[in-house]
Amino acid sequence: MENHKPKILLCEDDQNLGMVLKNYLELNDYDVTLERDGRLGMAAFQREKFDICLLDVMMPKLDGYGVCQELRKESDVPIVMLTALGDVADRITGLELGADDYVVKPFSPKELEARIRCVLRRVEKEAIAGIP
């Protein structure tokens, strides 16, 4: 991932937060596709290859948990859940469905970017080591 901008699929129905995150991440050398609901996010995932997906849990049409389940049927792409649902049970649900990390709102874009770097670094090391 050293030679290209990591591609991020960001599924966030809050227009303001979505644009703040998209702009922040693009300023930090990421290529971001922003979709407003889970179905549009799945369609984007079918069209393009992404290095990581950021999924809001509470989205219209298909929630983040549903998107996570669908993605896990066909891909090992790293997934970070973004949500206002901060209960332990909610976090466990996201992680058990296959998410790699779970970030509770409100959060700092800087913290989110650090978590993205961490997940991508782990995935890259696993790929180099040949870990499935």
Helices and strands as residue ranges (DSSP letters): E 7-11, H 15-27, E 31-35, H 38-47, E 52-56, H 64-74, E 79-83, H 88-96, E 101-104, H 109-129
